[in-house]
């Protein structure tokens, strides 16, 4: 297990989190993942680019922070990791009935700050 995967696995301790990944938003390269139920890294990159383009067209200032996709039983959170070079995305798959979305977003933000530093 790589050090990235070991640090990602800490996020699996959060209630309802079933899988996490750290990916390159441009190439789709996966730097590490832990758990199960993740999503396609290339599609997450495309989704983040699409949403950010839409926000910018609507006049939003600043960069995209996160995207939450909610289904009846599962949720997907895609959070950006600010850094120089290609942007990174931190994704988390959640069991909706077990997860505390605010808590997960908070911990993803803390992890993103660690990785982006």
Residue frames as qw, qx, qy, qz and C-alpha x, y, z in Angstrom:
[[0.000, 0.892, 0.453, 0.000, 0.00, 0.00, 0.00],
 [0.405, 0.465, -0.028, 0.787, 1.41, 3.40, -0.98],
 [0.189, -0.228, -0.466, 0.834, 1.59, 6.30, 1.47],
 [0.317, -0.051, -0.209, -0.924, -1.16, 8.07, -0.51],
 [0.611, -0.253, -0.657, -0.361, -3.43, 5.04, -0.22],
 [0.459, -0.259, -0.694, 0.491, -2.62, 4.73, 3.48],
 [0.003, 0.155, 0.268, -0.951, -3.55, 8.34, 4.10],
 [0.453, -0.109, -0.416, -0.781, -6.70, 8.02, 1.97],
 [0.524, -0.254, -0.812, -0.036, -7.77, 4.99, 3.99],
 [0.108, -0.168, -0.562, 0.803, -8.12, 7.27, 7.03],
 [0.379, 0.035, -0.116, -0.918, -11.11, 8.81, 5.27],
 [0.550, -0.146, -0.757, -0.321, -12.78, 5.38, 5.20],
 [0.246, -0.192, -0.769, 0.558, -13.13, 5.68, 8.97],
 [0.293, 0.063, 0.107, -0.948, -15.82, 8.34, 8.47],
 [0.483, 0.291, 0.759, -0.325, -19.34, 6.89, 8.77],
 [0.627, 0.646, 0.333, -0.280, -20.82, 6.00, 5.38],
 [0.246, 0.760, -0.497, -0.338, -17.66, 6.51, 3.30],
 [0.948, 0.068, 0.309, -0.033, -17.13, 3.44, 1.13],
 [0.783, 0.214, 0.239, 0.534, -14.40, 4.58, -1.24],
 [0.053, -0.928, 0.075, 0.361, -12.01, 7.47, -1.89],
 [0.779, 0.304, 0.239, 0.494, -9.63, 8.38, -4.71],
 [0.142, -0.791, 0.154, 0.575, -7.07, 11.06, -5.47],
 [0.694, 0.413, 0.483, 0.339, -6.89, 11.70, -9.20],
 [0.218, -0.237, 0.277, 0.905, -5.32, 14.08, -11.71],
 [0.423, 0.608, 0.408, -0.534, -8.21, 16.17, -13.08],
 [0.359, 0.659, -0.374, -0.544, -6.63, 16.56, -16.53],
 [0.289, 0.377, -0.846, -0.242, -5.24, 13.11, -17.31],
 [0.865, -0.208, -0.174, -0.423, -7.42, 10.91, -15.09],
 [0.535, 0.284, -0.723, 0.332, -4.32, 9.32, -13.56],
 [0.724, -0.628, -0.191, -0.210, -5.18, 7.84, -10.17],
 [0.147, 0.648, -0.598, 0.448, -2.56, 8.64, -7.53],
 [0.045, 0.071, -0.913, 0.399, -4.24, 6.44, -4.96],
 [0.618, -0.303, -0.276, -0.672, -7.53, 4.93, -3.89],
 [0.025, -0.095, 0.891, -0.443, -8.96, 3.06, -0.97],
 [0.496, 0.262, 0.580, -0.591, -12.19, 1.20, -0.38],
 [0.259, 0.270, 0.841, 0.391, -14.76, 0.36, -3.01],
 [0.165, 0.778, 0.597, -0.107, -17.50, 2.08, -4.93],
 [0.193, -0.517, 0.163, 0.818, -15.41, 4.82, -6.48],
 [0.574, 0.736, 0.243, -0.263, -16.09, 6.44, -9.80],
 [0.767, 0.411, 0.200, 0.450, -14.35, 6.68, -13.15],
 [0.430, -0.537, -0.011, 0.726, -11.44, 9.14, -12.77],
 [0.217, 0.118, 0.471, 0.847, -11.65, 10.47, -16.33],
 [0.168, -0.664, -0.616, -0.388, -15.38, 11.10, -15.96],
 [0.421, -0.745, -0.335, 0.395, -14.82, 12.93, -12.65],
 [0.364, -0.286, 0.204, 0.863, -12.32, 15.21, -14.40],
 [0.035, 0.352, 0.595, 0.722, -14.79, 15.91, -17.19],
 [0.307, -0.745, -0.590, -0.050, -17.57, 16.58, -14.70],
 [0.422, -0.632, -0.168, 0.628, -15.44, 19.04, -12.72],
 [0.246, -0.082, 0.370, 0.892, -14.43, 20.88, -15.89],
 [0.087, -0.523, -0.674, -0.514, -18.05, 21.03, -17.09],
 [0.361, -0.780, -0.486, 0.158, -19.34, 22.40, -13.78],
 [0.404, -0.508, -0.001, 0.761, -16.53, 24.95, -13.45],
 [0.161, 0.147, 0.503, 0.837, -17.13, 26.18, -17.01],
 [0.206, -0.664, -0.638, -0.331, -20.84, 26.57, -16.24],
 [0.423, -0.725, -0.335, 0.428, -20.12, 28.46, -13.03],
 [0.344, -0.295, 0.200, 0.869, -17.75, 30.81, -14.82],
 [0.033, 0.354, 0.604, 0.714, -20.28, 31.41, -17.59],
 [0.324, -0.749, -0.566, -0.116, -22.86, 32.28, -14.92],
 [0.019, 0.837, -0.127, 0.531, -20.50, 34.89, -13.51],
 [0.813, -0.573, -0.053, 0.093, -19.18, 32.99, -10.49],
 [0.184, 0.833, -0.474, 0.219, -15.78, 34.16, -9.31],
 [0.441, -0.529, 0.700, -0.188, -13.07, 31.87, -8.00],
 [0.295, 0.259, -0.893, -0.222, -12.48, 28.21, -8.47],
 [0.798, -0.236, -0.403, -0.381, -14.73, 25.23, -8.06],
 [0.292, -0.516, 0.683, -0.428, -14.49, 23.75, -4.54],
 [0.269, -0.022, 0.954, -0.130, -16.71, 20.68, -4.62],
 [0.557, -0.010, -0.470, -0.684, -19.53, 18.86, -6.37],
 [0.370, -0.026, 0.837, -0.402, -22.07, 16.66, -4.58],
 [0.504, 0.016, -0.622, -0.599, -24.13, 14.21, -6.61],
 [0.420, -0.090, 0.699, -0.571, -27.00, 12.65, -4.69],
 [0.460, -0.066, -0.773, -0.432, -28.85, 9.47, -5.56],
 [0.719, -0.471, -0.192, -0.474, -31.51, 7.69, -3.56],
 [0.914, -0.382, -0.089, 0.102, -28.98, 5.45, -1.79],
 [0.751, -0.117, 0.056, 0.648, -25.53, 6.76, -2.67],
 [0.074, 0.984, -0.010, -0.161, -23.73, 10.08, -2.95],
 [0.770, 0.206, 0.050, 0.602, -20.55, 11.08, -4.75],
 [0.184, -0.946, 0.017, 0.267, -18.47, 14.02, -3.59],
 [0.724, 0.377, 0.067, 0.573, -15.80, 15.48, -5.86],
 [0.306, -0.913, -0.025, 0.269, -13.55, 18.03, -4.14],
 [0.579, 0.726, -0.187, 0.319, -10.78, 20.02, -5.78],
 [0.740, -0.480, -0.016, 0.470, -7.27, 20.08, -4.36],
 [0.233, 0.967, -0.100, -0.002, -5.63, 23.46, -5.04],
 [0.714, -0.403, 0.349, 0.455, -2.00, 23.18, -6.13],
 [0.150, 0.683, -0.450, -0.556, 0.43, 24.23, -8.83],
 [0.012, -0.169, 0.917, 0.362, 0.28, 22.24, -12.04],
 [0.429, -0.254, -0.709, -0.499, -2.61, 20.03, -13.04],
 [0.524, -0.383, 0.287, -0.705, -5.45, 20.20, -10.52],
 [0.154, 0.019, -0.979, 0.132, -6.19, 17.18, -8.37],
 [0.634, -0.325, -0.202, -0.672, -9.61, 15.84, -7.45],
 [0.075, -0.122, 0.896, -0.420, -10.44, 14.02, -4.27],
 [0.602, -0.174, -0.450, -0.636, -13.52, 11.82, -4.68],
 [0.198, -0.098, 0.850, -0.479, -15.55, 10.03, -2.03],
 [0.495, -0.239, -0.685, -0.479, -18.36, 7.52, -2.50],
 [0.237, -0.157, 0.602, -0.746, -20.91, 7.55, 0.32],
 [0.195, -0.425, -0.881, -0.079, -23.80, 5.44, 1.53],
 [0.141, -0.527, -0.153, -0.824, -26.43, 8.16, 1.84],
 [0.672, -0.597, -0.311, -0.309, -28.27, 6.77, 4.86],
 [0.821, -0.373, -0.218, 0.373, -25.09, 6.34, 6.90],
 [0.537, 0.186, -0.023, 0.823, -22.98, 9.37, 5.92],
 [0.131, -0.852, -0.261, 0.436, -22.92, 12.84, 7.40],
 [0.593, 0.656, 0.210, 0.416, -22.31, 14.94, 4.30],
 [0.078, -0.964, 0.140, -0.214, -21.12, 18.02, 6.22],
 [0.684, -0.590, 0.410, 0.125, -18.60, 15.94, 8.16],
 [0.816, 0.195, 0.391, 0.378, -17.31, 14.29, 4.99],
 [0.384, 0.843, 0.096, 0.364, -16.94, 17.65, 3.22],
 [0.344, -0.900, 0.256, -0.077, -15.04, 19.01, 6.22],
 [0.756, -0.385, 0.478, 0.228, -12.61, 16.08, 6.29],
 [0.727, 0.471, 0.320, 0.384, -12.11, 16.16, 2.53],
 [0.134, 0.955, -0.047, 0.258, -11.22, 19.83, 2.87],
 [0.537, -0.743, 0.396, 0.047, -8.67, 19.04, 5.58],
 [0.822, -0.023, 0.476, 0.312, -7.17, 16.26, 3.46],
 [0.550, 0.738, 0.213, 0.329, -7.06, 18.52, 0.37],
 [0.114, -0.963, 0.213, -0.116, -5.18, 21.16, 2.38],
 [0.703, -0.488, 0.486, 0.180, -2.61, 18.53, 3.44],
 [0.770, 0.256, 0.472, 0.344, -2.10, 17.23, -0.10],
 [0.394, 0.849, 0.189, 0.296, -2.07, 20.64, -1.76],
 [0.351, -0.912, 0.171, 0.124, 0.48, 22.11, 0.66]]
